[in-house]
Amino acid sequence: MATVDTDNISSEGVPPKVAMFKPRLTPEEREEMKKPEVLIVGAGIGGVTLALLLHKAKIPFTLFDRAKQLGIFEEFKAIGKPSDLIQMYNDDLQPEFVMDFSERTALTGGQEYIVARPDVYDLLLRQIPKEKILLGKKVLSSIQSENGVLIRCSDGTTYEGDILVGADGAYSAVRQQLYKDLKKEGKLPRSDDMALPFSSVCLVGQTEVLDPEEFPDLKHEYSQFMAIQGRQEMYSSSKDNDSFRNSEWGPEAAETMCKQVRHFKVPGGKDRVLTIGDLIDRTPKDLISKVMLEEKVFDTWYALRTVLLGDACHKLHPSGGAGALTAMHDAVALANWISSLKGTSLAHLKPIFKEYYAERFPIAKETFATSHMLSKIPGKGFVSRVTKEIFRRMPAWMFRLVVLRVAAARPQVSFLPLVEDKGTAKVQLQPSLSKTLALQEQRKKAVPV
């Protein structure tokens, strides 16, 4: 993990024809051969995806997370179920309208599934060597320079590398340190110096395995995504300062909110009306959290040797269901560019970070807008009513355009064999794929036979 001495680079992994001429290499040529040491802070979906891709690309990395364990639950009997419908109910549990995305299967060439987050997490983690993941490492600060980047952890340990990736969520410590440094230099945009907009509060949890006889909807072969427009009821919450974190609420706050909402009705009962309380009673208390739903796309994603991905640079409303997927797509683009590196100087890093930002920032902004719009559907105000009517009365041809836009995002990595694309919809332009594939071809032609 320490910064590599360019005068003592191992020839391991270097083609024989290159290795035997090593003594004749200039310092500049040795720098070109060096692979970057990547420090990834945050073992969420985005961070783990990037770690997996870098492992496949044979790029050295270390993954740090403040948690002392990864919180992986027992695998479910099935990893997921097909999902094509979003069903909207009113507060009397009467269906209002349905959004049918079944055409996505043909357009993308693959069925969409709803998969339990722990299962996805476990699947990814099993592909990464355990020694590459350091738990119980809360990163407090970072220092970056022309020669490398150093992180300091709460236990007093320090680690060095060439690239620091902030994948540590909406309250990213990496982002906060980066922005603090940029602000001192007068380089931080005003938009990034403002607090995350606090839109609403959400109670989230994961139940124990439920009895299909008591919850008959579980017998279906497909997964059901249901949204309920509830009655307007008085509820308030406050955030005392901008540095407030969800975790500071604690289990007591979640328990209080559970009591306040447990009477809310939900569809799916057999012989009686179900309520959220029925689900709360079947959920371990340590799996229930009260969280703030904040939304923001930051303008600054990188500087010097630090780069951000996922919630650390774009916090999306969960109504769009795109948070984890967008983070994974960030990881794909960033991994493509890191795999193309032939040096670790700032002159090498700045262009690839710029390319990564140019590809992912517009997509993050568009996804943000879509998620924000979908968050209005369950509401009761004027904007919510208009949004709901738009979806209810949307012509089939217009809805197909929406589905086409979603189906176009099918990114791939350039350093692994490409997956055959069986979708009928045109694939969205992915510069990190096309440009790095072109670089690979150029380098093949440049190697003497």
N, C-alpha and C positions, 0 to 999 in steps of 0.2 A: 504493500500500500504506500510505501515511501516513494517519492519521486525518483525515477530511474536515472542513474548516472549514464549519460549518453556516451561516455568513453569506455564503458564496460558493458555493452549490450550483448546479451546472449544470442547466439545464432540459432537457438531452438525455434523451430517453426519457420525458419528462413529457407527457401529453396536452395539445394546444394550448390547450384551454379553461382548463386549470389554469395552464399556463406564462405566459399573457398577464396573469394576475392575480398573478404572483410578487411584485411590489413590495408588495402588500398583505398578504402572509403574515406572521404573527407568528413569533417564534423557535420557539415550540412547534410550529407548523404546518410550518415548515421541517424540524424534527427528525423529524416524522412522515413526510416525503417521502424521507428519506435511506435508502439501502440500506446494509446492513452490509458492511464489508470483512472477509472471512473468511480467516484464516491456518490452513492445514491442515498439520499436521506428520505425515509418514509417507505414503509413496506405495505402500502396500500395496493389496490389493483394496478394502478399506473406504474408504481415503482417496481412491483414484482414482474409485470410484463416487460418492462425495460431490462430488468436483470436477466430474465429468461432469454431475451433476444440477444443481449450482449454475450451471454454464455454460449449461445449457438454460433455467434460471430467470432468466438475465441478472443474476446476483448476483456482484459482484466477489470474486475469491478468488486466493490464491497457494498452490501446493502445494510443500512443502519435503521433501527426503529427503536423508539422510546419504550414500547411495550416490552414486558418481560416474557410474554408468550404470544404466539400468533393468533390465538383465539379460534382455531379451526374446529368446527363442530364435526360430529360423526357424519360420515357420508350418508346421504339419503339412499333409499333403495333405487331410486332413479335420479339421474343427475338433472333432469329437466323435463319440461313438457312443452309441446308446440303452443305457440301463442299467436293468434291472428286478429283477435277482437278486443276492442275497448268498449265496455258497456257502461252507459250512463243512466243512473237511477235518480228519481226525485226523493224527497224526504219521507214519502209514504212507501218507498221501495218499489214503486212502479217504474218499469223501463221507459226512458224518454227517447233515446236513440242509440245507435251502435255505429262505431267506426270499424269498418272491415278492411284489414290489411292483408287478406289472404293472397292477393295478387303479387305480393312481395316475393313469394316463393319462386315463381317463374322469372320474375325480374332480376333477382339476385342469384338464382341458381341454387339456393339453399333455404331450408325451413328456418324460421326464427323461433327461438326457444326462450322460455323463462327458466332460468337456472338459479338455484339458491346460491347466494354470494359465497358462503363458506366452501361450497363444492368447487366453484371456479377457482377460488383462492388456493384450495388444497391441490387442485389439478396443476396449477402453475408452479406452486412451491415444490412439488415433487420432482420437477425438472431441474431444480437449482441445487448445486452442492450445498449442504448444510453449513460448511465452513465459510461460505460466502455471505452468510447472514449473521449479523451481530445484533442480538436483542439486549434490551435494558440499556440502550445507548441513546440518551437524550442529548441531542446536539444543541449546544448553547450559543456558539458563535463560529464564525468562519473568517479566515483571512486569505485573500488571494493576491497574487502578484504576477510578474512576468514569468517567474520560474515554476509556479505551482499554486495549489490551494491547500489550506490546512483547516481542519475542523476540530473544535474542542468540545468534549462531552462532559456531562455533569459529574461523571466519576473521575474526572481529572485526566483521562486519556486523550491523546491527540492522534489524528490520522492525516496523512498527506496523499495527494493525488494530482491529477492533471485537469480533471473536470469534476465539478460539483453539480449534481442534479437535485433540485428541490422538488420532491414528489410527496411532501409531507402535509398535504391538505390545505384547507381554507385558511388556517391560522399558521401557515408555513413559517417555521423559524428561519429557514434559509432565505425566504423572500424578505422577511423583516430585516435580517442583517444586510441583505443586498440593498434594500431600499434605504436603510439607514446610512450606508456608505455613499450611495448616490445622492442622497439629500445633502450630505455634508459637502459634496462636490458641486452642488447646484445643478445636478443632472437628472433629478427625479421629476417627472411630469406631475403637475398639480393633481391630475385625475388619480394618480397612484398614491397620493399622500392623503386621500380621503378614506374614511372608514367603509367597511363592507355594508351596503344597504341592508337593513334588517326588515324583512318583509312579513314574516309570519313565524309561528311556533308550531312544531310538529312533534307528535308522540310516535316513536317508532319502536318496533319490537319483533321478535321471532318466537312463535309459539312452539310448544312441544309437538310431537307427531299427533295429529288429530284423528279421531275416529270417523271414518267415512259414513258410518251409519248415522252419526249425530250431525255430521256436516256433509250431506249428500253430494254437494258440488265437487267434492274431492274425488268422486268416482269417475268423473269425466277424463278422457284421455288427453284433453287439451287443458292448458292453463287458462284461468280466467282473470282478466284485469277489469276490476269494477271501480267506478267512481260514483260517489253519492253526493248530491247537492243537499246539504243539511239546512235546517232552519237557522236563522240568525239568532245567536245567543251571545249574551255579554260575556266576554272573556278578555283578560288583560295580562300583559307581561311587560317587563322592562329590562333594558340592558343599560347598566350603570355607566359603563365606559367602553371605549373602542377596543380595549384589549381583552374584554370579557370573552371567555371560552365556554363552549357548551358543557364541558366537563365540570365547570365550576358550579353548575346547578346541583349536581349530585343526585343520588337515588331518591332523596326526600322530595325534591321538586317533581321528579317523574311520578312518584306515588301520589302526590297531591293532584297532578293533572289527570292521572288515571281515574281518581274519584270524581273529578269534574266532568269527564266525558264518557264514563262507562255506560250511561244510559242511551248513547247514540245507537240507532238501529243500523244493522248491516244485513244485506241479502244472504240467502243460502240456508236458512233453517228448514228443517223437515216438517215438524208438526207445531212449531212455535216460532215466534219472531226472535231472531238473534240480535244481540247487542255487542258493542265493542267490549263490554264487560265479560262476555263469554270467552272472548279471545284473551283478554287480560288475565283472567283466572287460570288460563292454561299456558301462561308464559312465565318462565323464570324471571324473577325480579332483576337479576343482573343482565338480562337481555332486553330490558326496557329502558329507553333513554328519551329525555326531552331535549330536542335540538332546535336551534334557530335556523330558519331557511333564509339564507342570505344569497344574494345574486350579484355577481359582478364579473366582468372580463377586464383584467388588468392590461395596461398598455405596454408595460415593460416586462419582458420575459427572459432577458439575458443581459449580462454585462461581464466583461473579462472572461473568467473561467466558470462562471455560474450560469445555469440555465434551469428554467422551471417547466413543470408539466402538470396536467390534471388540475385538481381543485386549487393548487398553489397559484395558478395563473388564470383560471376561469371557474368560478363557482356557479353552477347551474341549478335551477329549480328542479327538484326531483320529479315534478309532474311530467316532464318530457322523457324521463327514463333514460337519459343520455349521458349522465355523469361518468359512470365507469367506462362506458364504451368510448367516449370522447378521450378520456385519459389513456386508454389502450391505443387508440389511433395516434395520439401524441407520441406515445412510446415507439410505435412503428416508424414514424417519420424521423424521430430523433436517432433511433438505432441505425436506420439507413445511413444517415449522415455521419454518425460516429464511426461506423464500420468503414467508411470511405477515407478516413483520415490517414495521412502519411507523415504526420508530424504532430507535435503537441504544443507548439508555440502559439502565442495569441494570434499571430498572423494566419495560422492554420484554423484556429477555433472560430474566430469571428465570422468568416464566410459561411460556415455550416450552421451556426446559430441563426444567422440572418436568413438563410434558406428555410430552416425549420420554422421560424416565426412567420415568414411570408406565406408558407403553406398552411399552417394551422390557425393563425390568428383570424382570418376571414371566416373559416369554418366554425371556430368557437363563437364568433359574434352571431353568426346565423343560427347556430344551435341554441345559443342563449335566448335569442328572440323567439324561437319556436317554443322552447320550454316555458318562457315567461307567458306566452299566449295561452298555452295549454293549462297553466296554473290558474287561469281565470275561469275555466269552465265550471268548477264546482261552486263558485261563489254566488252571491245573491244580488250584487250591485248592477248598475247599468252596463258597465264594461263586460261583466260576466254574462249578462243576458244577450248582449250583442254577439259576443264570441261564440256562445252556445248556438245561437241562431245561424251563424255563419256555417258552422259545422253541420248543423241539422239540415240546412237547405242547400248545401254545397252540391253543384252538379257533379255527376259521375266523372266527366272528363277533367274537371278541375281537381277533384280528389285524387285522380290518377296521377296528375302532375305532382301532387304532394308526395305520393308514394314513390314515384320515379326519382324524385330528389333524394329521398331517404335511401332508396335502393342503389343509388350511384356510388355511395361510399363503401368501397370494398378494397381497402389498402392491403398491400403485400410488402414483404421485405426483399431486398435485392440480393442478400448474401445467402439465401436458401433457395432450393428449387422452387420455381413459381408454381402456384396452384392453378389448375385448369379452371378458367372462369366459364361456368355454364349458364350464367345469367343472360337474359335477353335485353336488359337495360344497359345502356352505355355506361362504362365505368368512369367515375369522376377522375379528372386529371390528378395524378399524384406525382408531383415533381421530384420528391425524394426517391421515388422508385426509378423513373425514367432517367433522371440525371445521374444517379449513382450506377445504374446499369451501363450507361454510356461511358462513365469513368472507368468501369471495369474493362470494357472493350478496348478503350484507349491504352490502358496499362498492359493488356495482353499483347497488343500490337507492338508496344514499346520494348518488350522483353526480347533480347537477342536469342535466336534459336541456336 
